[in-house]
C-alpha cells in the first residue's frame, strides 16, 4: 500500500470506535476519523468468532487487497478501521470488495471524480 500505513496501537483503535463515524454493511463495518496527517492509516480487525486462524487471515488478506486496489480513490488524512462481521467468512472476493467500496462511499471517503 503506497499511501497508507498500518494502524497498530490499541488506543488509536479505541478512539476510532468511540469518536469516529461508522458505516455498517453485510460483511464489514468501517470506522473513520480525520487524523491530521497527509496519509491514511488502516487497521483491520477480525474476531475469533468469525472462524479459525486460516479463515481470519484469508479475510484480512482480502480486505487489505480490496483497499489496495482502490487506495488511489481515497482522500488523504483519514484513520480507517475495518471490522469483519461473521458473514465475511462465507463472502466471495467480489462481495468483500463491493462492501468496502459501498461503506467508503457512504462515509464520503472517496475523491470526487
Secondary structure, DSSP 8 states (H G I E B T S, - for coil): --SEEE---HHHHHHHHHHSEEEE-SSEEEEEEE-SSSSEEEEEEE-TTS--HHHHHHHHHHHHHHHHHTGGGB-SSEEEEEEE-GGGGG--HHHHHHHHHHHHHHTT-B---
